[in-house]
């Protein structure tokens, strides 16, 4: 299938903050899964049309914004089935009395249903790729493939679960191989849940498969002091020595890091996936994103799971990434709007090891594109500068079209492969059934 | 006009956190501008219907949430015309080089157009009342009356503007008198922009009209130290001695307050209107809402103006009120969801001096009600507990119906008196014109 997105306001995210070409009116031509034209030249557009013949879907994007889809770099998408199941509870009570007991009941099919729900929410809100971590990731991989979204799945392990993990990983890899939109990493849960033995096994497996690593780092305040009291050094220093960061690594959260740790993470090209709303809701604190970035660390954005957020809306987490840093540093210039947009797109592509392939609109890149309406009340008055509008007032419900890998998955704000009503009803019914087990 | 809202999930906001009747299935009957029935009793509902005869609009609210509309207790609604006009700039540069110069060009008619835009956004998002502060408030009063929203208008003054203010106040009062949904307060801009002389004049005027007072207090970090170095005491202490708080008072922001100031504000029943997103965006900091509340202060929620937020979405500011306190205090129990809902409704009613009249659904109260859809993807799985869903994942675009004073102003997510397209186009055109003056 070929697509021509005509006359939109194209925001390619390839430019620097000071560029006068951050956005411009143009048409975007897609052949198969790739962008092959970004142009306002009539002849070029005509010749693209001709080359497509009858196999061409034309989308009129006049007055709409055409930009790369968001890349959600830390979530547990299947936990959408537990959205609202337990809130406003102390963290340890939340985990031990509410979340872990019900998670213990989940089957791969439950994980599939939860993932289907979360993926639908992401696609409708303009997220085109996500980096996931959970158990039964093979079920998430299946849901991802059936939905059409791009996904990197990370089966996780911790002490006592290495065998379950290896089985999940093998299945996940088998499924990922069948589809170009899915890939995998491996996920040691966190430094405090993995002994050195467990971590070494994980690193060995990652090296064997040459896979990336996705783990939780310094999410809560007490983790690092406790780790230091046991090991004599911080998780970052210790894991670096063990060789964890020799693989491509994404560390979720990074709320409580020392300057020394930041230097190591920068040097090792570790991405920090920042989850501002989850960090607040679970009372973890505020990550020092401005400082992380000034150390040269790539910071991307994640929503975390819907049991701790409670929605998978990248617009809100992008907005909060900017607002929180201004509030935290008392500097109104902290994380300006365009920087936040870059973190949610280009920064996400780096996190996934796909820099230059996704998160941007340019000839040769994969066609992961969203088209955003500007006709809702909170966009007016329409400004020449669309960046502020996108970051400071836009909503997930403004997303008109979501295209992944050249396939239109959302059009006119509706899923094309299935219906919200069906997915929602299925999830509601399934949660009831799980609770009654 | 009489209205029967049938079979909704009614969240009256009259109950305490531990009540088992926080919400229940019921029908709500409205006669004129008042709620006269909240019941699930078939006979009572039938007899309500009979008493209305043919003059009855029935709204089927099955599966939807029926709750009081939000009360936005601090905004400059006309500034919606400046949304996105200037962002990511140092505060003093933002004010002196961007906002003040363009504000200086605004006519009462521009203020009307801006207010019309902001009010439309609020109604669509489920806000039924607002407390405003600006110049040319008589134009905002007109826009409010034409839209049907409930509003308390506060013409503002500062040194050198008392005469302009008195003229605006007189006009605003004249307009407010014509409509039961509008009222007024007077607004000394802030302690640092009003000399003692100016403040005394304001207090004298407030006493003369027996009006409430609405002002900015302790928004930015340096205000109080600078004030103390000039006056030898904090603004709160000084203004209290001057008798400012002897009138009903709403203080916007309250980001940087000492414990002594909090005690005074509590004793004097001053409401703090908390503006979490504006405080972050303008790099003012994080207000200590949990601490304010533990001192016994009524804390309500505001969006501030759209030039510093950049939307007037009470759902987002309510969500942030809860999330920020958890992040700030590292206590996941800080400002639980139901408390945040109370602040946005009951707390707002107290701020407006209308406790028991609005912000709740009960027989005898004014019919300021919203009906919220649960059919969007971020609500699933549907839980028995709707509170989390409302606070942690709901969006302004979930609002189906907005009723103010017994009049339906939004139905099926659309304004009934006008169209978003028209209001938006008018605002876009007007801003261009203002810029070219």
Interface residues (C-beta under 8 A of the other chain):
Chain A: X80 X81 X83 X84 X85 X87 X88 X89 X90 X91 X94 X117 X120 X121 X124 X221 X277 X279 X280 X281 X282 X283 X284 X285 X286 X306 X309 X310 X311 X312 X313 X316 X320 X323 X324 X326 X327 X328 X329 X330 X331 X332 X333 X334 X336 X337 X375 X376 X377 X378 X379 X380 X381 X382 X383 X385 X388 X389 X392 X393 X395 X396 X397 X420 X421 X423 X424 X425 X427 X428 X430 X431 X432
Chain B: X80 X81 X83 X84 X85 X87 X88 X89 X90 X91 X94 X117 X120 X121 X124 X221 X277 X279 X280 X281 X282 X283 X284 X285 X286 X306 X309 X310 X311 X312 X313 X316 X320 X323 X324 X326 X327 X328 X329 X330 X331 X332 X333 X334 X336 X337 X375 X376 X377 X378 X379 X380 X381 X382 X383 X385 X388 X389 X392 X393 X395 X396 X397 X420 X421 X423 X424 X425 X427 X428 X430 X431 X432
